[in-house]
Amino acid sequence: MAHVVVLGAGTGGMPCAYELRAELGREHEVTMINEREYFQFVPSNPWLAVGWRDRSHITFDIRPHLERKGINFIAKRVDKIDAEGNKLELDI
């Protein structure tokens, strides 16, 4: 069984986690790690600045969307990546 970890729940990380979950069998584990509990569609930030959008229109809680797909979620900052040891050090 493989355990694949996706770092960062941005416009690349979210689709990556969804795609991995769809392609890998259920015997494999997929985990998303992101510093924050929410996703924000950053390309819409200029619309916030000029009042064309409200923050609630461009953000959502990550956990329910990932868990619905069978993807684990950890809301912590990654402080260190040990590639040789195959380990991550998370903010406490």
PDB file of N, CA, C and O in Angstrom:
ATOM      1  N   MET A   1       0.837  -1.177   0.000  1.00  0.00           N
ATOM      2  CA  MET A   1       0.000   0.000   0.000  1.00  0.00           C
ATOM      3  C   MET A   1       0.882   1.241   0.000  1.00  0.00           C
ATOM      4  O   MET A   1       1.842   1.328   0.766  1.00  0.00           O
ATOM      5  N   ALA A   2       0.556   2.193  -0.855  1.00  0.00           N
ATOM      6  CA  ALA A   2       1.267   3.472  -0.915  1.00  0.00           C
ATOM      7  C   ALA A   2       0.511   4.518  -0.109  1.00  0.00           C
ATOM      8  O   ALA A   2      -0.711   4.462   0.028  1.00  0.00           O
ATOM      9  N   HIS A   3       1.266   5.468   0.416  1.00  0.00           N
ATOM     10  CA  HIS A   3       0.665   6.621   1.086  1.00  0.00           C
ATOM     11  C   HIS A   3       1.231   7.855   0.392  1.00  0.00           C
ATOM     12  O   HIS A   3       2.399   8.196   0.577  1.00  0.00           O
ATOM     13  N   VAL A   4       0.404   8.518  -0.402  1.00  0.00           N
ATOM     14  CA  VAL A   4       0.815   9.690  -1.167  1.00  0.00           C
ATOM     15  C   VAL A   4       0.365  10.937  -0.423  1.00  0.00           C
ATOM     16  O   VAL A   4      -0.794  11.047  -0.022  1.00  0.00           O
ATOM     17  N   VAL A   5       1.294  11.881  -0.240  1.00  0.00           N
ATOM     18  CA  VAL A   5       0.991  13.125   0.459  1.00  0.00           C
ATOM     19  C   VAL A   5       1.118  14.282  -0.519  1.00  0.00           C
ATOM     20  O   VAL A   5       2.128  14.413  -1.211  1.00  0.00           O
ATOM     21  N   VAL A   6       0.097  15.112  -0.574  1.00  0.00           N
ATOM     22  CA  VAL A   6       0.092  16.313  -1.410  1.00  0.00           C
ATOM     23  C   VAL A   6       0.270  17.502  -0.479  1.00  0.00           C
ATOM     24  O   VAL A   6      -0.493  17.676   0.472  1.00  0.00           O
ATOM     25  N   LEU A   7       1.282  18.320  -0.758  1.00  0.00           N
ATOM     26  CA  LEU A   7       1.554  19.499   0.067  1.00  0.00           C
ATOM     27  C   LEU A   7       0.967  20.728  -0.602  1.00  0.00           C
ATOM     28  O   LEU A   7       1.328  21.063  -1.730  1.00  0.00           O
ATOM     29  N   GLY A   8       0.073  21.392   0.089  1.00  0.00           N
ATOM     30  CA  GLY A   8      -0.515  22.625  -0.422  1.00  0.00           C
ATOM     31  C   GLY A   8      -1.840  22.404  -1.119  1.00  0.00           C
ATOM     32  O   GLY A   8      -1.932  21.657  -2.093  1.00  0.00           O
ATOM     33  N   ALA A   9      -2.868  23.066  -0.606  1.00  0.00           N
ATOM     34  CA  ALA A   9      -4.223  22.928  -1.154  1.00  0.00           C
ATOM     35  C   ALA A   9      -4.576  24.152  -1.985  1.00  0.00           C
ATOM     36  O   ALA A   9      -5.581  24.820  -1.739  1.00  0.00           O
ATOM     37  N   GLY A  10      -3.741  24.432  -2.965  1.00  0.00           N
ATOM     38  CA  GLY A  10      -4.002  25.563  -3.852  1.00  0.00           C
ATOM     39  C   GLY A  10      -4.643  25.102  -5.146  1.00  0.00           C
ATOM     40  O   GLY A  10      -5.244  24.030  -5.210  1.00  0.00           O
ATOM     41  N   THR A  11      -4.508  25.920  -6.173  1.00  0.00           N
ATOM     42  CA  THR A  11      -5.128  25.598  -7.458  1.00  0.00           C
ATOM     43  C   THR A  11      -4.445  24.424  -8.151  1.00  0.00           C
ATOM     44  O   THR A  11      -4.977  23.899  -9.129  1.00  0.00           O
ATOM     45  N   GLY A  12      -3.288  24.004  -7.669  1.00  0.00           N
ATOM     46  CA  GLY A  12      -2.637  22.800  -8.178  1.00  0.00           C
ATOM     47  C   GLY A  12      -2.847  21.606  -7.263  1.00  0.00           C
ATOM     48  O   GLY A  12      -3.090  20.493  -7.729  1.00  0.00           O
ATOM     49  N   GLY A  13      -2.754  21.840  -5.966  1.00  0.00           N
ATOM     50  CA  GLY A  13      -2.835  20.752  -4.997  1.00  0.00           C
ATOM     51  C   GLY A  13      -4.196  20.097  -4.902  1.00  0.00           C
ATOM     52  O   GLY A  13      -4.292  18.872  -4.815  1.00  0.00           O
ATOM     53  N   MET A  14      -5.247  20.898  -4.917  1.00  0.00           N
ATOM     54  CA  MET A  14      -6.600  20.324  -4.812  1.00  0.00           C
ATOM     55  C   MET A  14      -6.905  19.389  -5.985  1.00  0.00           C
ATOM     56  O   MET A  14      -7.308  18.249  -5.754  1.00  0.00           O
ATOM     57  N   PRO A  15      -6.726  19.832  -7.245  1.00  0.00           N
ATOM     58  CA  PRO A  15      -6.993  18.900  -8.348  1.00  0.00           C
ATOM     59  C   PRO A  15      -6.048  17.694  -8.341  1.00  0.00           C
ATOM     60  O   PRO A  15      -6.438  16.596  -8.738  1.00  0.00           O
ATOM     61  N   CYS A  16      -4.812  17.901  -7.890  1.00  0.00           N
ATOM     62  CA  CYS A  16      -3.862  16.790  -7.812  1.00  0.00           C
ATOM     63  C   CYS A  16      -4.369  15.717  -6.851  1.00  0.00           C
ATOM     64  O   CYS A  16      -4.349  14.530  -7.177  1.00  0.00           O
ATOM     65  N   ALA A  17      -4.820  16.128  -5.678  1.00  0.00           N
ATOM     66  CA  ALA A  17      -5.337  15.167  -4.695  1.00  0.00           C
ATOM     67  C   ALA A  17      -6.569  14.446  -5.231  1.00  0.00           C
ATOM     68  O   ALA A  17      -6.706  13.234  -5.059  1.00  0.00           O
ATOM     69  N   TYR A  18      -7.460  15.184  -5.876  1.00  0.00           N
ATOM     70  CA  TYR A  18      -8.664  14.564  -6.458  1.00  0.00           C
ATOM     71  C   TYR A  18      -8.282  13.534  -7.523  1.00  0.00           C
ATOM     72  O   TYR A  18      -8.843  12.439  -7.569  1.00  0.00           O
ATOM     73  N   GLU A  19      -7.327  13.894  -8.374  1.00  0.00           N
ATOM     74  CA  GLU A  19      -6.901  13.011  -9.464  1.00  0.00           C
ATOM     75  C   GLU A  19      -6.226  11.756  -8.910  1.00  0.00           C
ATOM     76  O   GLU A  19      -6.491  10.647  -9.375  1.00  0.00           O
ATOM     77  N   LEU A  20      -5.361  11.933  -7.923  1.00  0.00           N
ATOM     78  CA  LEU A  20      -4.709  10.777  -7.306  1.00  0.00           C
ATOM     79  C   LEU A  20      -5.737   9.831  -6.696  1.00  0.00           C
ATOM     80  O   LEU A  20      -5.644   8.616  -6.869  1.00  0.00           O
ATOM     81  N   ARG A  21      -6.706  10.378  -5.992  1.00  0.00           N
ATOM     82  CA  ARG A  21      -7.735   9.550  -5.369  1.00  0.00           C
ATOM     83  C   ARG A  21      -8.523   8.780  -6.429  1.00  0.00           C
ATOM     84  O   ARG A  21      -8.864   7.614  -6.229  1.00  0.00           O
ATOM     85  N   ALA A  22      -8.808   9.430  -7.548  1.00  0.00           N
ATOM     86  CA  ALA A  22      -9.580   8.780  -8.611  1.00  0.00           C
ATOM     87  C   ALA A  22      -8.778   7.672  -9.302  1.00  0.00           C
ATOM     88  O   ALA A  22      -9.344   6.658  -9.708  1.00  0.00           O
ATOM     89  N   GLU A  23      -7.472   7.863  -9.436  1.00  0.00           N
ATOM     90  CA  GLU A  23      -6.642   6.916 -10.183  1.00  0.00           C
ATOM     91  C   GLU A  23      -6.102   5.768  -9.329  1.00  0.00           C
ATOM     92  O   GLU A  23      -5.923   4.656  -9.826  1.00  0.00           O
ATOM     93  N   LEU A  24      -5.847   6.031  -8.058  1.00  0.00           N
ATOM     94  CA  LEU A  24      -5.305   4.990  -7.179  1.00  0.00           C
ATOM     95  C   LEU A  24      -6.436   4.152  -6.598  1.00  0.00           C
ATOM     96  O   LEU A  24      -7.539   4.648  -6.368  1.00  0.00           O
ATOM     97  N   GLY A  25      -6.157   2.917  -6.373  1.00  0.00           N
ATOM     98  CA  GLY A  25      -7.149   2.063  -5.728  1.00  0.00           C
ATOM     99  C   GLY A  25      -7.332   2.456  -4.275  1.00  0.00           C
ATOM    100  O   GLY A  25      -6.501   3.161  -3.703  1.00  0.00           O
ATOM    101  N   ARG A  26      -8.411   2.002  -3.687  1.00  0.00           N
ATOM    102  CA  ARG A  26      -8.728   2.348  -2.298  1.00  0.00           C
ATOM    103  C   ARG A  26      -7.736   1.752  -1.296  1.00  0.00           C
ATOM    104  O   ARG A  26      -7.721   2.142  -0.129  1.00  0.00           O
ATOM    105  N   GLU A  27      -6.914   0.812  -1.748  1.00  0.00           N
ATOM    106  CA  GLU A  27      -5.907   0.270  -0.835  1.00  0.00           C
ATOM    107  C   GLU A  27      -4.761   1.260  -0.607  1.00  0.00           C
ATOM    108  O   GLU A  27      -3.930   1.057   0.278  1.00  0.00           O
ATOM    109  N   HIS A  28      -4.719   2.324  -1.402  1.00  0.00           N
ATOM    110  CA  HIS A  28      -3.709   3.369  -1.253  1.00  0.00           C
ATOM    111  C   HIS A  28      -4.309   4.571  -0.531  1.00  0.00           C
ATOM    112  O   HIS A  28      -5.489   4.884  -0.684  1.00  0.00           O
ATOM    113  N   GLU A  29      -3.474   5.231   0.254  1.00  0.00           N
ATOM    114  CA  GLU A  29      -3.929   6.366   1.053  1.00  0.00           C
ATOM    115  C   GLU A  29      -3.449   7.674   0.423  1.00  0.00           C
ATOM    116  O   GLU A  29      -2.306   7.774  -0.021  1.00  0.00           O
ATOM    117  N   VAL A  30      -4.328   8.668   0.387  1.00  0.00           N
ATOM    118  CA  VAL A  30      -3.980  10.005  -0.104  1.00  0.00           C
ATOM    119  C   VAL A  30      -4.240  10.991   1.032  1.00  0.00           C
ATOM    120  O   VAL A  30      -5.316  10.996   1.631  1.00  0.00           O
ATOM    121  N   THR A  31      -3.239  11.823   1.317  1.00  0.00           N
ATOM    122  CA  THR A  31      -3.352  12.824   2.376  1.00  0.00           C
ATOM    123  C   THR A  31      -2.951  14.185   1.835  1.00  0.00           C
ATOM    124  O   THR A  31      -1.935  14.320   1.153  1.00  0.00           O
ATOM    125  N   MET A  32      -3.746  15.179   2.141  1.00  0.00           N
ATOM    126  CA  MET A  32      -3.449  16.573   1.792  1.00  0.00           C
ATOM    127  C   MET A  32      -3.003  17.284   3.059  1.00  0.00           C
ATOM    128  O   MET A  32      -3.639  17.160   4.106  1.00  0.00           O
ATOM    129  N   ILE A  33      -1.893  18.039   2.960  1.00  0.00           N
ATOM    130  CA  ILE A  33      -1.439  18.862   4.083  1.00  0.00           C
ATOM    131  C   ILE A  33      -1.418  20.308   3.613  1.00  0.00           C
ATOM    132  O   ILE A  33      -0.812  20.637   2.593  1.00  0.00           O
ATOM    133  N   ASN A  34      -2.083  21.156   4.366  1.00  0.00           N
ATOM    134  CA  ASN A  34      -2.152  22.583   4.046  1.00  0.00           C
ATOM    135  C   ASN A  34      -2.094  23.380   5.344  1.00  0.00           C
ATOM    136  O   ASN A  34      -2.646  22.958   6.360  1.00  0.00           O
ATOM    137  N   GLU A  35      -1.442  24.506   5.311  1.00  0.00           N
ATOM    138  CA  GLU A  35      -1.278  25.314   6.525  1.00  0.00           C
ATOM    139  C   GLU A  35      -2.605  25.832   7.065  1.00  0.00           C
ATOM    140  O   GLU A  35      -2.768  26.004   8.273  1.00  0.00           O
ATOM    141  N   ARG A  36      -3.545  26.078   6.170  1.00  0.00           N
ATOM    142  CA  ARG A  36      -4.833  26.648   6.582  1.00  0.00           C
ATOM    143  C   ARG A  36      -5.961  25.647   6.358  1.00  0.00           C
ATOM    144  O   ARG A  36      -5.838  24.706   5.574  1.00  0.00           O
ATOM    145  N   GLU A  37      -7.060  25.876   7.066  1.00  0.00           N
ATOM    146  CA  GLU A  37      -8.249  25.017   6.958  1.00  0.00           C
ATOM    147  C   GLU A  37      -9.087  25.342   5.724  1.00  0.00           C
ATOM    148  O   GLU A  37     -10.034  24.618   5.416  1.00  0.00           O
ATOM    149  N   TYR A  38      -8.757  26.408   5.023  1.00  0.00           N
ATOM    150  CA  TYR A  38      -9.599  26.852   3.913  1.00  0.00           C
ATOM    151  C   TYR A  38      -8.807  26.975   2.613  1.00  0.00           C
ATOM    152  O   TYR A  38      -7.585  27.122   2.616  1.00  0.00           O
ATOM    153  N   PHE A  39      -9.533  26.912   1.517  1.00  0.00           N
ATOM    154  CA  PHE A  39      -9.004  27.167   0.179  1.00  0.00           C
ATOM    155  C   PHE A  39      -9.477  28.551  -0.234  1.00  0.00           C
ATOM    156  O   PHE A  39     -10.633  28.915  -0.020  1.00  0.00           O
ATOM    157  N   GLN A  40      -8.575  29.314  -0.825  1.00  0.00           N
ATOM    158  CA  GLN A  40      -8.957  30.623  -1.362  1.00  0.00           C
ATOM    159  C   GLN A  40      -8.536  30.679  -2.819  1.00  0.00           C
ATOM    160  O   GLN A  40      -7.382  30.405  -3.149  1.00  0.00           O
ATOM    161  N   PHE A  41      -9.463  31.032  -3.685  1.00  0.00           N
ATOM    162  CA  PHE A  41      -9.169  31.148  -5.114  1.00  0.00           C
ATOM    163  C   PHE A  41      -8.434  32.468  -5.344  1.00  0.00           C
ATOM    164  O   PHE A  41      -9.052  33.506  -5.578  1.00  0.00           O
ATOM    165  N   VAL A  42      -7.105  32.408  -5.272  1.00  0.00           N
ATOM    166  CA  VAL A  42      -6.237  33.585  -5.299  1.00  0.00           C
ATOM    167  C   VAL A  42      -6.429  34.456  -6.542  1.00  0.00           C
ATOM    168  O   VAL A  42      -6.352  35.679  -6.419  1.00  0.00           O
ATOM    169  N   PRO A  43      -6.674  33.897  -7.734  1.00  0.00           N
ATOM    170  CA  PRO A  43      -6.862  34.779  -8.888  1.00  0.00           C
ATOM    171  C   PRO A  43      -8.016  35.779  -8.733  1.00  0.00           C
ATOM    172  O   PRO A  43      -8.092  36.756  -9.479  1.00  0.00           O
ATOM    173  N   SER A  44      -8.898  35.542  -7.786  1.00  0.00           N
ATOM    174  CA  SER A  44     -10.013  36.472  -7.560  1.00  0.00           C
ATOM    175  C   SER A  44      -9.689  37.575  -6.554  1.00  0.00           C
ATOM    176  O   SER A  44     -10.546  38.415  -6.279  1.00  0.00           O
ATOM    177  N   ASN A  45      -8.488  37.596  -6.003  1.00  0.00           N
ATOM    178  CA  ASN A  45      -8.132  38.620  -5.021  1.00  0.00           C
ATOM    179  C   ASN A  45      -8.314  40.051  -5.532  1.00  0.00           C
ATOM    180  O   ASN A  45      -8.768  40.898  -4.762  1.00  0.00           O
ATOM    181  N   PRO A  46      -7.986  40.366  -6.787  1.00  0.00           N
ATOM    182  CA  PRO A  46      -8.241  41.733  -7.261  1.00  0.00           C
ATOM    183  C   PRO A  46      -9.722  42.114  -7.183  1.00  0.00           C
ATOM    184  O   PRO A  46     -10.046  43.276  -6.940  1.00  0.00           O
ATOM    185  N   TRP A  47     -10.617  41.155  -7.385  1.00  0.00           N
ATOM    186  CA  TRP A  47     -12.050  41.442  -7.291  1.00  0.00           C
ATOM    187  C   TRP A  47     -12.432  41.805  -5.862  1.00  0.00           C
ATOM    188  O   TRP A  47     -13.328  42.619  -5.641  1.00  0.00           O
ATOM    189  N   LEU A  48     -11.743  41.194  -4.883  1.00  0.00           N
ATOM    190  CA  LEU A  48     -11.971  41.561  -3.482  1.00  0.00           C
ATOM    191  C   LEU A  48     -11.568  43.015  -3.248  1.00  0.00           C
ATOM    192  O   LEU A  48     -12.273  43.776  -2.585  1.00  0.00           O
ATOM    193  N   ALA A  49     -10.418  43.377  -3.808  1.00  0.00           N
ATOM    194  CA  ALA A  49      -9.870  44.717  -3.582  1.00  0.00           C
ATOM    195  C   ALA A  49     -10.794  45.821  -4.085  1.00  0.00           C
ATOM    196  O   ALA A  49     -10.872  46.893  -3.484  1.00  0.00           O
ATOM    197  N   VAL A  50     -11.489  45.560  -5.181  1.00  0.00           N
ATOM    198  CA  VAL A  50     -12.370  46.594  -5.748  1.00  0.00           C
ATOM    199  C   VAL A  50     -13.828  46.400  -5.338  1.00  0.00           C
ATOM    200  O   VAL A  50     -14.705  47.133  -5.795  1.00  0.00           O
ATOM    201  N   GLY A  51     -14.088  45.416  -4.479  1.00  0.00           N
ATOM    202  CA  GLY A  51     -15.433  45.219  -3.958  1.00  0.00           C
ATOM    203  C   GLY A  51     -16.383  44.470  -4.871  1.00  0.00           C
ATOM    204  O   GLY A  51     -17.595  44.499  -4.659  1.00  0.00           O
ATOM    205  N   TRP A  52     -15.851  43.798  -5.886  1.00  0.00           N
ATOM    206  CA  TRP A  52     -16.715  43.044  -6.807  1.00  0.00           C
ATOM    207  C   TRP A  52     -17.083  41.670  -6.255  1.00  0.00           C
ATOM    208  O   TRP A  52     -18.054  41.061  -6.702  1.00  0.00           O
ATOM    209  N   ARG A  53     -16.319  41.187  -5.297  1.00  0.00           N
ATOM    210  CA  ARG A  53     -16.590  39.897  -4.658  1.00  0.00           C
ATOM    211  C   ARG A  53     -16.387  40.044  -3.155  1.00  0.00           C
ATOM    212  O   ARG A  53     -15.662  40.922  -2.688  1.00  0.00           O
ATOM    213  N   ASP A  54     -17.038  39.173  -2.423  1.00  0.00           N
ATOM    214  CA  ASP A  54     -16.861  39.061  -0.984  1.00  0.00           C
ATOM    215  C   ASP A  54     -15.980  37.840  -0.733  1.00  0.00           C
ATOM    216  O   ASP A  54     -16.015  36.886  -1.511  1.00  0.00           O
ATOM    217  N   ARG A  55     -15.189  37.855   0.344  1.00  0.00           N
ATOM    218  CA  ARG A  55     -14.295  36.723   0.629  1.00  0.00           C
ATOM    219  C   ARG A  55     -15.057  35.394   0.671  1.00  0.00           C
ATOM    220  O   ARG A  55     -14.514  34.362   0.278  1.00  0.00           O
ATOM    221  N   SER A  56     -16.285  35.410   1.133  1.00  0.00           N
ATOM    222  CA  SER A  56     -17.071  34.167   1.206  1.00  0.00           C
ATOM    223  C   SER A  56     -17.363  33.584  -0.177  1.00  0.00           C
ATOM    224  O   SER A  56     -17.700  32.406  -0.286  1.00  0.00           O
ATOM    225  N   HIS A  57     -17.240  34.385  -1.225  1.00  0.00           N
ATOM    226  CA  HIS A  57     -17.475  33.901  -2.590  1.00  0.00           C
ATOM    227  C   HIS A  57     -16.268  33.170  -3.166  1.00  0.00           C
ATOM    228  O   HIS A  57     -16.400  32.411  -4.126  1.00  0.00           O
ATOM    229  N   ILE A  58     -15.086  33.397  -2.579  1.00  0.00           N
ATOM    230  CA  ILE A  58     -13.880  32.803  -3.162  1.00  0.00           C
ATOM    231  C   ILE A  58     -13.134  31.886  -2.191  1.00  0.00           C
ATOM    232  O   ILE A  58     -12.021  31.454  -2.493  1.00  0.00           O
ATOM    233  N   THR A  59     -13.724  31.581  -1.035  1.00  0.00           N
ATOM    234  CA  THR A  59     -13.090  30.666  -0.076  1.00  0.00           C
ATOM    235  C   THR A  59     -14.077  29.586   0.362  1.00  0.00           C
ATOM    236  O   THR A  59     -15.292  29.786   0.361  1.00  0.00           O
ATOM    237  N   PHE A  60     -13.516  28.440   0.734  1.00  0.00           N
ATOM    238  CA  PHE A  60     -14.349  27.383   1.314  1.00  0.00           C
ATOM    239  C   PHE A  60     -13.494  26.506   2.221  1.00  0.00           C
ATOM    240  O   PHE A  60     -12.276  26.430   2.056  1.00  0.00           O
ATOM    241  N   ASP A  61     -14.137  25.847   3.176  1.00  0.00           N
ATOM    242  CA  ASP A  61     -13.449  24.909   4.062  1.00  0.00           C
ATOM    243  C   ASP A  61     -13.013  23.694   3.256  1.00  0.00           C
ATOM    244  O   ASP A  61     -13.791  23.137   2.482  1.00  0.00           O
ATOM    245  N   ILE A  62     -11.778  23.297   3.442  1.00  0.00           N
ATOM    246  CA  ILE A  62     -11.194  22.205   2.658  1.00  0.00           C
ATOM    247  C   ILE A  62     -11.682  20.830   3.117  1.00  0.00           C
ATOM    248  O   ILE A  62     -12.069  19.997   2.297  1.00  0.00           O
ATOM    249  N   ARG A  63     -11.661  20.601   4.422  1.00  0.00           N
ATOM    250  CA  ARG A  63     -11.871  19.262   4.982  1.00  0.00           C
ATOM    251  C   ARG A  63     -13.094  18.519   4.423  1.00  0.00           C
ATOM    252  O   ARG A  63     -12.944  17.380   3.980  1.00  0.00           O
ATOM    253  N   PRO A  64     -14.292  19.109   4.424  1.00  0.00           N
ATOM    254  CA  PRO A  64     -15.448  18.328   3.954  1.00  0.00           C
ATOM    255  C   PRO A  64     -15.335  17.902   2.491  1.00  0.00           C
ATOM    256  O   PRO A  64     -15.819  16.833   2.120  1.00  0.00           O
ATOM    257  N   HIS A  65     -14.710  18.717   1.671  1.00  0.00           N
ATOM    258  CA  HIS A  65     -14.572  18.377   0.250  1.00  0.00           C
ATOM    259  C   HIS A  65     -13.602  17.215   0.051  1.00  0.00           C
ATOM    260  O   HIS A  65     -13.837  16.340  -0.782  1.00  0.00           O
ATOM    261  N   LEU A  66     -12.509  17.209   0.820  1.00  0.00           N
ATOM    262  CA  LEU A  66     -11.543  16.120   0.699  1.00  0.00           C
ATOM    263  C   LEU A  66     -12.071  14.835   1.326  1.00  0.00           C
ATOM    264  O   LEU A  66     -11.945  13.761   0.738  1.00  0.00           O
ATOM    265  N   GLU A  67     -12.654  14.935   2.501  1.00  0.00           N
ATOM    266  CA  GLU A  67     -13.151  13.734   3.178  1.00  0.00           C
ATOM    267  C   GLU A  67     -14.253  13.049   2.383  1.00  0.00           C
ATOM    268  O   GLU A  67     -14.370  11.824   2.408  1.00  0.00           O
ATOM    269  N   ARG A  68     -15.051  13.826   1.685  1.00  0.00           N
ATOM    270  CA  ARG A  68     -16.108  13.253   0.847  1.00  0.00           C
ATOM    271  C   ARG A  68     -15.514  12.365  -0.250  1.00  0.00           C
ATOM    272  O   ARG A  68     -16.154  11.420  -0.711  1.00  0.00           O
ATOM    273  N   LYS A  69     -14.279  12.681  -0.660  1.00  0.00           N
ATOM    274  CA  LYS A  69     -13.599  11.908  -1.703  1.00  0.00           C
ATOM    275  C   LYS A  69     -12.697  10.819  -1.123  1.00  0.00           C
ATOM    276  O   LYS A  69     -12.051  10.090  -1.875  1.00  0.00           O
ATOM    277  N   GLY A  70     -12.647  10.700   0.209  1.00  0.00           N
ATOM    278  CA  GLY A  70     -11.786   9.701   0.826  1.00  0.00           C
ATOM    279  C   GLY A  70     -10.334  10.139   0.925  1.00  0.00           C
ATOM    280  O   GLY A  70      -9.429   9.305   0.917  1.00  0.00           O
ATOM    281  N   ILE A  71     -10.110  11.445   1.020  1.00  0.00           N
ATOM    282  CA  ILE A  71      -8.764  12.009   1.130  1.00  0.00           C
ATOM    283  C   ILE A  71      -8.593  12.547   2.549  1.00  0.00           C
ATOM    284  O   ILE A  71      -9.421  13.317   3.034  1.00  0.00           O
ATOM    285  N   ASN A  72      -7.520  12.138   3.203  1.00  0.00           N
ATOM    286  CA  ASN A  72      -7.217  12.637   4.550  1.00  0.00           C
ATOM    287  C   ASN A  72      -6.777  14.095   4.463  1.00  0.00           C
ATOM    288  O   ASN A  72      -6.256  14.530   3.437  1.00  0.00           O
ATOM    289  N   PHE A  73      -6.987  14.842   5.535  1.00  0.00           N
ATOM    290  CA  PHE A  73      -6.572  16.247   5.552  1.00  0.00           C
ATOM    291  C   PHE A  73      -5.927  16.597   6.882  1.00  0.00           C
ATOM    292  O   PHE A  73      -6.456  16.281   7.948  1.00  0.00           O
ATOM    293  N   ILE A  74      -4.770  17.257   6.802  1.00  0.00           N
ATOM    294  CA  ILE A  74      -4.063  17.748   7.984  1.00  0.00           C
ATOM    295  C   ILE A  74      -3.831  19.240   7.793  1.00  0.00           C
ATOM    296  O   ILE A  74      -3.205  19.659   6.819  1.00  0.00           O
ATOM    297  N   ALA A  75      -4.337  20.038   8.724  1.00  0.00           N
ATOM    298  CA  ALA A  75      -4.164  21.496   8.662  1.00  0.00           C
ATOM    299  C   ALA A  75      -2.984  21.896   9.543  1.00  0.00           C
ATOM    300  O   ALA A  75      -3.157  22.322  10.685  1.00  0.00           O
ATOM    301  N   LYS A  76      -1.800  21.751   8.997  1.00  0.00           N
ATOM    302  CA  LYS A  76      -0.549  22.106   9.682  1.00  0.00           C
ATOM    303  C   LYS A  76       0.442  22.621   8.641  1.00  0.00           C
ATOM    304  O   LYS A  76       0.360  22.287   7.459  1.00  0.00           O
ATOM    305  N   ARG A  77       1.373  23.439   9.109  1.00  0.00           N
ATOM    306  CA  ARG A  77       2.457  23.896   8.244  1.00  0.00           C
ATOM    307  C   ARG A  77       3.538  22.817   8.215  1.00  0.00           C
ATOM    308  O   ARG A  77       3.854  22.228   9.249  1.00  0.00           O
ATOM    309  N   VAL A  78       4.105  22.558   7.043  1.00  0.00           N
ATOM    310  CA  VAL A  78       5.228  21.634   6.923  1.00  0.00           C
ATOM    311  C   VAL A  78       6.503  22.440   7.154  1.00  0.00           C
ATOM    312  O   VAL A  78       6.797  23.379   6.415  1.00  0.00           O
ATOM    313  N   ASP A  79       7.253  22.067   8.182  1.00  0.00           N
ATOM    314  CA  ASP A  79       8.481  22.785   8.520  1.00  0.00           C
ATOM    315  C   ASP A  79       9.720  22.178   7.879  1.00  0.00           C
ATOM    316  O   ASP A  79      10.699  22.879   7.621  1.00  0.00           O
ATOM    317  N   LYS A  80       9.678  20.876   7.624  1.00  0.00           N
ATOM    318  CA  LYS A  80      10.858  20.214   7.075  1.00  0.00           C
ATOM    319  C   LYS A  80      10.436  18.992   6.273  1.00  0.00           C
ATOM    320  O   LYS A  80       9.525  18.258   6.655  1.00  0.00           O
ATOM    321  N   ILE A  81      11.121  18.793   5.149  1.00  0.00           N
ATOM    322  CA  ILE A  81      10.912  17.605   4.325  1.00  0.00           C
ATOM    323  C   ILE A  81      12.198  16.789   4.359  1.00  0.00           C
ATOM    324  O   ILE A  81      13.260  17.281   3.979  1.00  0.00           O
ATOM    325  N   ASP A  82      12.104  15.551   4.810  1.00  0.00           N
ATOM    326  CA  ASP A  82      13.231  14.621   4.821  1.00  0.00           C
ATOM    327  C   ASP A  82      12.972  13.604   3.715  1.00  0.00           C
ATOM    328  O   ASP A  82      12.357  12.563   3.946  1.00  0.00           O
ATOM    329  N   ALA A  83      13.450  13.919   2.507  1.00  0.00           N
ATOM    330  CA  ALA A  83      13.182  13.071   1.342  1.00  0.00           C
ATOM    331  C   ALA A  83      13.828  11.694   1.493  1.00  0.00           C
ATOM    332  O   ALA A  83      13.218  10.684   1.144  1.00  0.00           O
ATOM    333  N   GLU A  84      15.044  11.649   2.003  1.00  0.00           N
ATOM    334  CA  GLU A  84      15.730  10.364   2.162  1.00  0.00           C
ATOM    335  C   GLU A  84      15.044   9.484   3.201  1.00  0.00           C
ATOM    336  O   GLU A  84      14.939   8.271   3.023  1.00  0.00           O
ATOM    337  N   GLY A  85      14.584  10.091   4.274  1.00  0.00           N
ATOM    338  CA  GLY A  85      13.905   9.339   5.331  1.00  0.00           C
ATOM    339  C   GLY A  85      12.425   9.154   5.086  1.00  0.00           C
ATOM    340  O   GLY A  85      11.739   8.472   5.846  1.00  0.00           O
ATOM    341  N   ASN A  86      11.928   9.774   4.005  1.00  0.00           N
ATOM    342  CA  ASN A  86      10.513   9.673   3.648  1.00  0.00           C
ATOM    343  C   ASN A  86       9.617  10.167   4.786  1.00  0.00           C
ATOM    344  O   ASN A  86       8.628   9.528   5.146  1.00  0.00           O
ATOM    345  N   LYS A  87      10.002  11.353   5.357  1.00  0.00           N
ATOM    346  CA  LYS A  87       9.268  11.900   6.492  1.00  0.00           C
ATOM    347  C   LYS A  87       9.045  13.397   6.326  1.00  0.00           C
ATOM    348  O   LYS A  87       9.793  14.084   5.631  1.00  0.00           O
ATOM    349  N   LEU A  88       8.004  13.879   6.978  1.00  0.00           N
ATOM    350  CA  LEU A  88       7.710  15.308   7.044  1.00  0.00           C
ATOM    351  C   LEU A  88       7.710  15.738   8.498  1.00  0.00           C
ATOM    352  O   LEU A  88       7.287  14.991   9.381  1.00  0.00           O
ATOM    353  N   GLU A  89       8.188  16.950   8.738  1.00  0.00           N
ATOM    354  CA  GLU A  89       8.102  17.530  10.078  1.00  0.00           C
ATOM    355  C   GLU A  89       7.059  18.632  10.021  1.00  0.00           C
ATOM    356  O   GLU A  89       7.190  19.585   9.253  1.00  0.00           O
ATOM    357  N   LEU A  90       6.021  18.497  10.842  1.00  0.00           N
ATOM    358  CA  LEU A  90       4.921  19.450  10.842  1.00  0.00           C
ATOM    359  C   LEU A  90       5.035  20.407  12.017  1.00  0.00           C
ATOM    360  O   LEU A  90       5.609  20.076  13.054  1.00  0.00           O
ATOM    361  N   ASP A  91       4.478  21.600  11.837  1.00  0.00           N
ATOM    362  CA  ASP A  91       4.396  22.582  12.908  1.00  0.00           C
ATOM    363  C   ASP A  91       3.556  21.999  14.037  1.00  0.00           C
ATOM    364  O   ASP A  91       2.517  21.385  13.795  1.00  0.00           O
ATOM    365  N   ILE A  92       4.002  22.191  15.246  1.00  0.00           N
ATOM    366  CA  ILE A  92       3.282  21.628  16.396  1.00  0.00           C
ATOM    367  C   ILE A  92       2.147  22.476  16.802  1.00  0.00           C
ATOM    368  O   ILE A  92       1.438  22.146  17.753  1.00  0.00           O
TER     369      ILE A  92
END
